[in-house]
Amino acid sequence: RERRERAAADADAEFSAEFLSAARAVFDMIDADQSGWLDKDEVVAAVRSDKKVIHFLQTCGNQNLQYLLVPARLQNALAVLDTDRDG
């Protein structure tokens, strides 16, 4: 049992590291003005028309990031993340 729990924890850590690495990569691609911040317009424009971003999301292998390509899911994600509603 302990071995299974350790293996599960290792798998979670590996998934988290891979996700964070992919999320950082796409963040950097979308952050065209290199401000260190993303606003809604930057994200929407990149996901709709930036071929590099679209290709990365399509091929990154992470379903959570690939959901950004689905307009309704993108809007939901942006609404959740924009806690102060400033875009």
Buried (B, 14 or more C-beta within 10 A) or exposed (E): EEEEEEEEEEEEEEEEEEBEEBBEBBEEBBBEEEEEEBBBEBBBBBBEEBEEBBEBBEEBEBEEBBBBBEEEEBEEBBEEEEEEEEE
